[in-house]
């Protein structure tokens, strides 16, 4: 660089130190701006822990009802905390489940109130993939009502699910489960349906 050009960039009266700050500061400012833009534009990774609120809707089919294999529907809201590792998602959760079954007495053709209600806790274990298979299991307390007869007993369910996780803050999928309430004689059913969960 010529003495004339150098004198324009760093006038002598400003001092050598200010000249060095000027010459280093300009590219440093460009670098800082670039790093900020990269940070703002980079996709954010999922948090290590997240609140999950979801619900399942199922068609249910009774397995051991005395006079009929009843069918009906269930609605199962749930809330949990999703914990992520490098390859898996572990979600401890609590769930309430209400199921209404169809006609329970084929012989008399009598229409009876036939429902179950459960409050259970458990977990889900899923892979961290775009289409994520998972396993879930819950245990707790259930109530089975058939006509005027109401019974309480331990409740249990276990099942498999498949989720699509490509939508930000949302997971949707399908599931199949085995469910039971241990009363005088085991009352059990299978459920097949769809679900959705919002991830905060």
Phi, psi and omega in degrees: 000136182287159179298328181291316180294320180295324180291330177290320182283322184228084179301143186299323185290344180277344176093153184292325184294316179295328178296316181296320178299318180296315185290328180272328186293325182296306177295329177296322177296318176299317181296318179297318179297319179296316181296323178295316179297319178297318181295320180290327184273345183288140177295139180275135179285157179295143179294157181293330177224138182213147176283133180238125175239121185218177177207144177247143171237128188228151159271131184245144181228114179292146185253325190232018179299139192306314188247357184199152168266095190281156175233159179182216182216161174220152175233126189229087174286150183210156176217141182203180176243118181272123180247122185259138166246189181295327186238343187229157171241122179248124186233097168292141185205163170241149185216142170249141184224126174242129179232137174240127181257162182280200182301132187255354183230096183292330185289308183275346184058024180281136177275119182237151173290121184225101185222166169220149177222133182226145169236118189223160173230152181180213182207163171236143177231118186228156175278155177267071180230167181298314171250109194249113170286150181211163177234142178220153179209141180221155174215149180175220184241139180229156175235129178248128180238126176225105186064231180273000184262123180237130182226141176252147178189169176300142181239149185210145169209156176208147181191182180236149179218162176224122185242147168259122187247017184280356179261125184298134179066011183218140175229130180230152181182196181228156182212160172221139185214156170253134185227146182207149169234125183272097176247208182309310169238142186303126173256118183222159182203164173250149177233137178227127183188200183238159178211164175213149180217140175258134184247119183260000000 
